[in-house]
């Protein structure tokens, strides 16, 4: 579907060209995704051909350092690609963004001796990484078996696990309930992936369940040094997760805006009391588009600011302070709230300006709202607002967790 994206073999003189190439690949891929997105939204299931197109595109190597065979893009650049894909197909953007989140997880929770070979193999073989790290689902238990561990149990909301080569998995230790995180081959004996995701939105993210049946986990596969959320730097992981979601939400909203605009200009008819010949000249319609634009511009700027600050924190590495991490957490939460609230309003109100023809079932334009509503419920905005209120009023920084 797209031409392979080769990493630069030498420093790129034109930084603008360096940044534009992944976006060009993503936009070409998005054009192809747009041809089938409506039918695939109705069908659900694993988007195998589309995931293979991502593999072929080279975009799975985007955040991998150049010395390990990747593109070496910043997180701002990687998140921009997530957003571009989400404008057309938020399911593909979701599994793509989570793939890079999993790559960041091994870097933040583990040591270079662990993650460098994994990232090099990912770049060499176009591996897809899936998610089976759900800390709120405590059904998977890790039991000691001599010098190795046995994982048994289930995990829900395992986005991208199907059709992946590697998984980030979590379990709670039987002895002391500690959260353990490991990187495992998806095909390992005892790992069973269930195609049981059938929700109203994000229908091709394969966010169903994974069952672990006496799965052997070796010590070198555990991400225990420094380990989950153990240092301010390791605590960047949930902030990157929030940024991935924010950029998915923003991309969905931008896609809804583009679809609404098309139908207002080409299909909608003016209300008989408007006194205009085109719906696009209706003053009430114009006012709503003005409101949409203000909301999108604010969410875009907040998202870009948070991503740039995340890049700076990432560059600090293990020297990152708790105070700097807290300031970043506020910027990320602010962007997340703005993208969520703006997106939900726009995806709901788009039909007021697109007109009755836009509600035709074959168009499935309601998918924008369904996708966004499904995703935002997994991390309630109300708790983000409470955190931001505690910061603004009481100077209480957000407490690091897998969701803040």
N, C-alpha and C positions, 0 to 999 in steps of 0.2 A: 504493500500500500504506500510505502514511502521509501526514499533512498536512505541507506545507512548513514548514521551520523558518526563520523570518525573523530576521535579526540585530536586536538592539535599536537603535531609532532615537534613544534617549536613555539616559542612565545609569539603570541599574536600581536602584531603592531597596532592594529585598529581595534580598540576595546569595544567600539560600537558593533563592528562586524562579529567579534567574538560572542557578544551577547545576543545578536540578532539570529545567528544560525540555529540555535535550539528553538527559538520562537518560530522561525520559518518552518522547521520540521514539524513542530507542534501544530501550527496552523494548517499545514498541508494534511496532516493526519486528521485534524478536526474536520476538514472538508469531506474526507472520506467517511468519517464517523457519522456525519450529518445525514448521509444517504440512507442509513439504516437505523438511526437512533429511535425513531417512532416505533417501528416494528419490533425492535429489540426491547424497548420499554414494555410493550405489551406481552412479549414472550417471556422475559426474565431469563434466569439461568446463567450459565457461564459464557461470557463473551470471548470464546476461545480465539476466533480469528482476529478480533480486535486486540487481544492481549499479545498474540503473536506479532501483530503489526507494531506494537510498542517494542517488543524484543528486537525486531528487525530495524527499527528506527534508530537505535542507539541511545534513546532517551533514558533507558534504565541505568545508564552509566553516568548520568548527568552530575550527580553530587559526589561521585567517586574521584579521589585525587588523580591528577594526570599521571603521577609516577606509578600508580597501580592500574593504569589502563583506562581511566575514566576521563570525563570532560573537565572536571575540576571546577564546576560552576559554584557560585556562591548560593547561599540559601535564598536570597532575594530572587536570583535568576531561576532557581528550581521552582520556587513558589509561583513565579510568574507563569511558568509553563503549566503548572497545576491549574491556575486560573483560566488560561487560554483553553485548555481542554474542557474545563467545567462549563464554559459557555455553551458548549454543544452537547457534551456527554458527561454528566457529573459522576456516573458510575465508574467510567474509565479514569476520570480525574482522581476519584477516591482511591482506587487500587494503586494507581501510579504514585499518588502522594504518600500513601501508606508504605509502599515499597521503599521510598527514600527515608521515611520515618524509621523503618526497621533497620536500614543501613546506619542511620544516625544512632540508633539504640545500641548497637554493638560497639560503636566508637565511644559512646558516652559511659556505658556500663562496664566495658571490658578494657583489655590492654592491647597495644598494637600487635603483639605477637599472636593474639587471637583474631582481631578483626582485619588486619592487613591481608592475610591469605584469603579470607572470605570475600573481601571486596575485589581482590584481584581475580578470583574465580568468577565472581559475578560479572565483571567486565569482560572476561575472556569468553564465557559461555552464555551470556545474556540471561542470567538467572533472574527469576522473579521471586521476591520475598513477600510472604504473607504474614498475617497477624493472628496469633493465638495467645496474646497477652491481654487478659481482661482481669485486672486485679480485684474487681468487685465480684467476680465469679470464683468462689473459693472451693469449687467442687473437685479440682485437680489437686492431688496430694503427692508430695515427694517423700519416698521412704528410702532410708539407707539400706544398701545391699553391698556390704563390704566397702570397696573403694569406688563404687559408683552409686547412682541414684535410680530409683524406679518411679516414673511418673504414671499415675493412673487417675482417671476421672474425665470430666467433660469441661469444655469451654464454649461459651456462646459469643455471638457477635464477632466471629473470626474473619474479618474482612480480607478478601484476597487469598485465603488459604487454599481453595481449590485452584488447580493449575499453577501452583507455585513450586519452586525448587527448594526453598528454605523457609523455615518458620521461626519467628520469635515466640516462645511459649513461656508461660509462667505456671508456678505451682506453689502451694504452701507446704512448708516442711512439716512432716508428721510430728517431729519431736518438739518443735517450739513455735510453729505457725509462721516462721519467717517467710517472706516472699522471695522466691527463687526465680530467676529469669535465665533462659538458655536459648541458644541458637541450634536448631536441629534440622537435618534434611527432612523434607516433607514425606519422602518415601520410606522413612525408617519403619521397621516392623513395629506394629502396635499402634500406629497413627492412622486413624480412620476419619476421613473428611465426609461430611454429610451435605448433600445438596438440598438443604431444608430451609433456605432463605426465600420467603415469599411474601414480602412486605409491600405496602402500597408505593413506596419510593425507594430510590437507590437499588433498583431491582436487579442490576447486574454486578453487584459488588461481592456476591457470594459470601455474605456476612452471616452465614449459618453457624453450625456447631462442629466442633472437633472432639473426638473421643480418643483418649490415651489409654491403651490397654497394656499395662506392664512395659512401658517404653523405657529402654535403657538410655541413661544420660551420663556421659563421661564427664569427669571433672573439668577437662579443658573446654567443654561446651557450655559450662556455667559462666554467666557474666557476673562475676563476684568481686572483681577488683577494678574500679572502686565499688561496683555494685549499684543496684537500683536506688536512685534518689539519695545517694550517700554524701555527695558534695554539692556545692552550688553549681559547679559545672555539670555534674551528672543530672542535676535538676533542670537543665535546659530541655531535657527530653519532653516533658509534658508541655512546655511552652512551644516547642516545634510542632507537637501534635495539634495544639490550639491554632497555630498559624496555618497549618495544612487545612484544617477545617474552615478557618476564616476565608481562605482563598478559594476553597470549593464553594462556599456560600456566596461569595462575591461574584464568582464566575457564573453561578446559577442566576443570580439577579441580573447580571449583564446580558445573559442569554435571553431571559424573560423580557428585558427591555427591548432587545433587538427584535424579538418576535412580535411584541406589541406594536412597536414602531412600524414594522412591515404591514401589519394588518390595518393599522390606522390609516396609513398612506394609500393602501391598495385595495382594501376590502370593506372597511367600515363605511356606513352611511350616516350622514348627519341627522340628529334628532330634528323632528319637524318644527320644533319651536326655536331652533338655534338661529334661523335666518341666514344660514351660510350654505354654500353649495358642496363643500367638502367637510368631512368630519375633522380633518386636520386643521380647519379654521375655527372650529368651535372653541370659544374662549374658556369653557370649563375643561375641555380636553387639553388645551394648551397649559392651563394651570396645573393639571395633574402631571403632565410631563415635566413641568418646571419642578414640582415637588419630587418626582422620581430622580431628576438630575441632581438636585441638591443632596438627596440621600446617598446616591451612588458616589458622587464626588467626595463626600465626607468619609464614606466607608473605604473608598480607594486610598485616600491620603492617609487615613489611620492605619490601614493594612500595610502600605508601603513603608510608613515610618516604623512600625513594629518590626517588619522584616529587616530593615536596615539596622535597627538596634540589635536584632538577634544576630546578624552577621558580626557586629562588633563584639558582642559577648562571646560568640563562638571562637573568634580569633584570640580572645583572652585565655582560653583553655583553662587548665586547672587553677590559674591564678584568679579566676573570676570570684569576686566577693559576694557574700550573701546579700549585701545592700544593693549591689549592682543587679543581681539577679531579681531582687524584689521590684526594683524600678522597671526592669524589663517586663516582669509579670504584669504590672499595671498597664503598660502599653499594649501588651498582647491581649489582655482581657478587654480593654477598651475597644480594640479593633474587632474582637470576636462579637461583642455585643452589637456594635454598629452594623457589622455584616449580617448578623442574624436578624435584627429588627428591620433593617432596611430591606433585606431580601424577602422576608415574609410579607411585609406590607406590599412591596412591588409585585410579587408573584400572585398575591390575592387580588390586587386592584387592577392588574393589567387588562382584565376582561372589560373593565369599565371604559377603557379607551380603545381597545381593539375591536369591540363590537360583538354582536351576537354570533356572527359567523365564526368567530374565533373559538367558540365553544363546541364546534363540531368534533364528535368523538374520534374521528380518524386523525385529527391533528394532534391529539393528546397534549395540548398545551398546558393542561393541568399538571403535567409531569414536573414542571418547574416547582410548583408549590408542593407537590407530593414528595419530591426529592428533598427539598429543603426542610419541610416539616418533619419527615422521618429522621433526618440527620440531627436536627437541632434538639430533638427530644432526648437524645442520649447524653446530653450535657446541659442541663437547664440554665438558661440565661439568668433566671432569677438569682441563682447563687453567685454568678459572676457580678451581678449588680450589687449584691450584698457585700462581696469582697471589695468592690470599688468604693462603696459607701464607707466601709470601715477604714479604708485608706484615706479617702478624702476628708472624713470628719474626725477620725480618731488617730490618724497616722499609724494604723496597724497594717503592716505589709501582708500580702497574701502568703498563706502557709503552703509550702511546697507539698504537692500531692500529684497523683497521676492525672489530675484534672485542673491543676492550677499552678 
